[in-house]
């Protein structure tokens, strides 16, 4: 089962692995054509109703594989309105080869004729909400036809993730959809979707198909397993900020660190800011507060009395943590027995999202907590937690997954190949380089993970943080044979979190 957002990420990752979307579209269209040939006799009359995106492109490709049938393609709009290059290329291929391919410029005038099969290739998994025109009128025409209906990926109008069908959308800038009354005894103004007999979906089943009354075929279109296993540029999709967002919407992070060390919490805090958090505060002993603040004015320092974190300070730190979306615990705290007792007490009482790093990691397996923990050990620290590792990344991934399941917390185990697992799903990251063994890069990773955990689910947050931090390290090392330092990564993080990497 795969959601629409995850499917978009996998598509993009496949392209990064050398399997471009155009190739996948060829395979998708071929799969649709195979189903059409299976449900109709050779020479059948087929109407392909194509939208203006890649779902429509799949339908356009299918038409080329149906030369034994009488095929008419109805494009919902003009060529200029086709939204993707590869869909436009497939429209041009049909026109150049003189297929019966017709642009529909007036939805009220759509005429499907009397087809044996209708291919619904209007809208795919990336589209949610109510059908607008011309899709709404086309959906009614498809449903009114006395034909077998084959939908591409999902029936148009059905939410791929929830199987919901929204009402007719009204465009405020036109009269499309206007004047539609809601009648409890009809579908006028109510939810409308294509009533498919068959659905050809790709790569994996979509959650929204569970309650669709149609035969569902899951077609293998050649997406390599590596597109799901390895973190890639597709995992960065959807990280753009909402233009209407306000301060705090992108997350507030508290770093609990410092005492023996001051650089570690400062690095983690700065990384959280560079990874997109709106506000970052550092809770640290008063004896090092000025030093931590001295690294940058962008951090908000919240000192507590003493030279280190002790059990007496936990209540105050918990109160501060309650106002944050995520906490990063461990950078620079040290392993003094009093500090270890304080970390145990904090994790025992905390119920939010916490990234656990450095000396705090060894305490995790013995702590009973309701918090959502994202643990970021290197392989030595993993052994200190009681886990096992291996030189081969495949074997290591299995061991990490088993240990994550045992302790009930997500693990991001750093290495030449980072392994991220929550005990169920496992991802592997391949960005980064040997120069990143320098001290402090782990603090950067912890801070970036904290920022992303404010806006993403834990597995995705940890995976993206590993990918972007490694990517930042690769960019920082590009003009350095030696001498990379952790602060070099900070300025590279924002670009590393963009899907184009620029």
N, C-alpha and C positions, 0 to 999 in steps of 0.2 A: 504494500500500500504506500502511495506517495502523494504528498500534497502538491498543489499547484506551484507554490513558491519553491518547494524543494525540486520539483521537476524543472523549473526554469533554471535553477542553479546547476542541476545535473547536465542540462542541455549545454550551458555555457562551459562547464568543465570539460565536457566531451569535445567541444570545439578547441579548447586549449590543449587537449591531448591529440589533436590532429584529425578529429572526426567532425567536420563542419556541419552546421545546421542544414545546408543545402543537401548534403549527402543523406542526412537523417530524413529530410523531407521526401527525397526519392523513395526511401524505404517505407516511410509512412504512407505515401500515396499508393505504392505498390500493395501494401497490406490492405488498404481500403478496397482497392480494385479486386483483390482476391476474394474478399467477402462478397462484393457485388456479384462476381462470377458464380460464387457458391449459392447465392440465394435466388438467382435469376438465370433463365436459359440463355444460351448464346443468341445474340441478335436482339436482346431486350432493349426497350427504350429507357434511357437513363437520363435523368435531369440532375446535374450537379449545381447546387446553390452555394456559391463561394463568397465568403466574406473578404475583407480587405487586409487581413493579417496572415500569419503563417498557417492558421487553421484552414483558411481559404486556399493557401498555397498547397496544402496537402491534397485538397480536393482537385485542384488544377492538375497536379501530378497524376492523380487517380484517373483522370479523363484520358491521359495519354496511354494508360495501360488497358484501356477498354475499347480497343479498335474493332473488336468483333461485335460491339454493341452500337446502337444508335444513340449517341451521346450529345446532349446540349448542355453547355455551361452557362450559367447565369451569374455574372459578377455583380454584386450589390454595390454599384458605384462605378465611377469612371476609373480608367487606368491610373490617372494621377493621384487618386485617393488610396491606392494600394500602399500599405504602410511599410512594408519591408522590401528590400532589394530582391531577395530570393523569390518571394511571391510574385513580384513584378516580372522577374525573368521568366517564371513559369507561365504567366499570362501571355507574355510576348511569344513564348515558344508555341503556345496553342494558336495564337493569331497568325504567326508566320507559317505554321504548318496547315493553315486554313481549316482548323477545327471549327465546329459551330460554337463559337464563344461570344456571348452577348453581354455588353454592359447594361445593367438595369439602372437607369437614371431617375425613374419615377416608380417608387415602390408600389403605388396603387395600380400600376400597369403590369406588374409581374404576371407572366403567364407560363406556367410550367407544362402546359399541354396535358396529355394523358399518359404519363410515364408509368412503366412497370416498377421502376426503382427511383427513389430520390436520395441523393447523397447530401446530407446536411453538413456542410463545411463552413458554417457561418462564423461561429465563435468557439474558441477552445478554452483550455484550463486557465488562461491568464485573464479572463474577463469575468467580472462579477457584477451583480446588480441587475436591475430590470432591463429587459430588452427595449432598445430604442428603435426608431425607424432608420433604415428600412427593414431591419431584422424582424421586428414585431409582425409586420405585414407578411413578410416571407415565411415566418413560422406558421402563421395561420394558413397560408397557401399550401405549405407542406403537409400540415395536419388535415387539410381538406382533400388532399389528393388521395385517390384510391390506388395507393402504391406502397410497396415495401420501403421503409425508411431506414437508411444506414447513416448513423451519425459518426462524425470524426472526432475522436477523443472523448467528448461528452456531448449529450444533446444540447443544442444551443438554448440558453435560458436556464439551464440547470447549473447551480454552483458546484464546481468540481470537488470542493472540500466539504460541503454540508448537505448536498442534494436539495437545497432550498430553491424555490422559484419565486422571484420577486415580481411585483406588479409592473404594469407598463410605465416606462419612464416618460416624463413630460419635459420637453426641451423648452426652457424659458425664452429662448431666442427664436423660436419658430412655433408653428401650430401643430407640429408632429406630436401626437399623443394627446393633444388638447381635446376637450369635449367628450372624453371617454368616461362614461358613468360607471360606477361600480355596482354591478348587479349580482346579488348573492346567488342567483340561479343561472348565471352564465359566466363566461370567462372575460367579459368585457371589463377592462380596467383591473382585472385580477391577475394573478400570476399566470404567465404563459411561457411555455417551453415546447420545443419540438418533441412530439410523441414518437420516439424511435422504436423500431422493432429490433434493430441490431446496433450495437456500438462497437467501433474498433478503437480501442485505446492503446496507448503506446508505452512501452518499457515496463510499466507496472500499473496496477489497478488504482483508480482514484477513489478517495473516500465517498464522494458524492454519488458514485454509481451503485452503492449498496442497495438503495431502495428504488432504483430505476427499473421499471418493468420492461426489460429488453435483454436479449442475449448479448453478453459482453465478451468480446475477444480481446485478449491482451497480446499485442504484436511485439515481437522482438525486432527492433529497428537498428540494432547494431551499436547501441550505446555501451561502451566498455564498462565493466564493473569498476574499473579504476576511477571513473567519473563520479562514482558515489563514495568510494573508499578514500581517495586522496582529496584533501582540501584544495580548492582552486579558486580562480577568479569569480566563478559563479556564486560562491558563498558570500561574496561581497555585495551581491544584488540586494537592493532594498535598504541600504544603510543611509541613504540620503535623508537629510533633515526635512521635516515638514516646514514649508515656508511660513506657516502660521504658528510655529512653536514659540514657547516662552522660556525664560530662564528656568532651568531645572528639568524641563521636559526630556532632555537628553541624558539625564541622570546626575545624581549626587553621590560621590564616593568618599568614604572615610578610610584613610590609611591608619592602621594601628601599628606603630612601629617606632624604632629608634630607642636609644639608651646607650648601649655600647657603640652603636654606629649611627651616623647621621645621614650619610649619602644614600643608603638603601631606601628609607622611606621617602626621601626627596625624589629619587629616581622614579619610584613607583607612583608617587603623586603626579609628577610631571607627565609620565607616560599615560596616566588616566586622562589627563587633560588633552594630550595630543591624540588620544584615541577617541575623543569626542565627548567626554563627560563635561557638563556645564560647570559644576562646582566640585572642588576637591579639598577636603580638610585632612589634616594630619594630627592625630592624637598622639602626643609624645611626652616624655618627661620634661619638666621645666628646665632641667639642667642642659638640655640640648635644643630647646625650642628656638633660641636665637640662631643657632647654627643651621637648623633645618629651614627656618624662614629666610636665612641669608642666601640660600640657593636660588630663590626666585620669589618675586612678589606675587606670583600667580597662585601660590598655595595659601590656604587659610590654616594657620596653626592653632591647635587647641591644646595647650599644655596642661599637664596635671603635675602635682607636687611629687618630687622625688627624682632619683637617678635612673629608675627602671620601672617597668610595669609590675605592680604588685597586686595581690588580691584585694587590698583596701581601695584600689582605684577602679576596680572592675565595674562597680555600680554606676559611676560617673561615665565611664566609657560606653557602657550599654545604653545609657540615656542619650548620649550623643549619637550612637549608632542607629538608634530608632528613627532618627530623622533623615536617614540616608537610604538610597536604593541598593547599595552594595558596600561591603566592607572588605578591605584587604588587610589580612592579619599576618604579621610575621616579619616583614622586612626590617632588619636591624635590631630586632628585639633581644637577640642573644638567648642563651640557654641557662641563665641563672635559675636555681630551683624555685625562687619566689615568682619569677616571670612565668615559668612553666605552669605553676599552680594558678596563676592569674589567667593564662590562656585557656587552661581547662575550664575554669569557672566561666570565662566569657563565652566559650563555645557551648557550654552546657546550658546557658541561659538565653543565648541569642537565637532568634527564630527566622532571621532573614537570609539573604544571600551573602556568602562570605568566600572570598578567595584566600586560601591558606598557603603560605609559602615559608621557605627558610626553616628556622628552628622550630616553628610551630607545627610543622608537618608530622614530626614523630609522635605528637600527642593525639593525632586524629583517631587512630584505630581504637583507642581506649575511652573516647569521649562519647557519652550518650547525648545526642543533640537533635533538635528538630530543625536546625538550620540546613539550608541547601549549601553544601560545601563543594567548592571547585579547588582541588588540590593540585599544586604545580611543582612536583618534585623532579629533580634530575635523578638519574638511575641510582646513584649512591643514596640519596634521600629516600627513594622508593624502597631500597633494601632496609633502611632504617625504620621504615614504617611496617616492615614485615612482608613486603612484596618481593617478587622475583622478577628477574629480567633476563634478556638473552641478546646475543650479538645480532642475530638475524631479526629484522624488523617484523617479519610475519609471526615468528614465534613470540617475540616480545609483545606484539599486539594481543595475542591470545592470553598471555600471562597477565597483562594489564587489565584486560576485560574481566578475567576471572577474579582478580584482586579487587577491582572496583565493585563487582557484584558482592564480594565477601564483606567489604567494609561499608557498602551502601552509599558511597560518595563518588563523585566524578573525579577522574584522574587525568591530568595533562602531564605526561611523562616526557621530559625534554631529552633530546638526543639528536643524532644526525637526522633521523626520522622521528619527529615527535608523534607520540601516540595519545589520542584522546578517547576516553571511554567512560560511559556511565554504567557499564556492566551489561548493557543491552546493545546499543549501537556503538560502533567504534570507527573513528576517523584517523587518518594518518596525514601528517604534514611534512612536506619535503623542502620547504624553503629554509634559508639559513645557511651558515657556512662555519668553517672551523675557527675563524677569527672571533666568533661570538662566544668562545669559551672564556673570554675575559670577564672579570667580575663585574656584576651590576646588570648584565643583560637579563638575568632572571628576574630582577626587580622590575625592569621595564616590562617584561612579559606579564608579571603579576598585576601591575597597574593597568596595562591594556586590557587584561581579562576582566578586571573589576569594572572598567568603564563599559565594556561591551555587555557584561552581565546585567547592566541596568536596562538594556534595551532588547536583548536577545535571550532565547532559552539557553540554559547552561551549556549543553553540548555544542550548540552553534557558537555561543560566545567564546568558549575555550578554543574551538577549532579556528575561528576567524582570528582570534588573538595570536595564536601560534603562527598562522599563515602570514599575517600582517607584520608581526615582529620579525619573523625570519626574512620577509621581503624587505623590511626596513634595514635589516642587517646586511642583506645582499647589496642594497643600494649604497649603504655607507661604506662597504668594503670594496666597491667597484674601483675606486681610485687609491686604494691603500693595499699594499702588499702585507704590511704589518702595522701595528699601532692603533687598530680600531679600539675605541673605548665606548662604554655604554651610553654616554651622553650623545654620541654620534647618531644613535638610533632615534633619538627623540624628534629631531627635525624631519626625519624621513617617514615617521609613522602616518601623518595625514595622507600623503600620497600613496603609501602602501595600502591604505584602507579604501582607496578608490578603485573601482572595478577596472578602469583602464590603466591604473598604475601610474598615471601622469599628473 
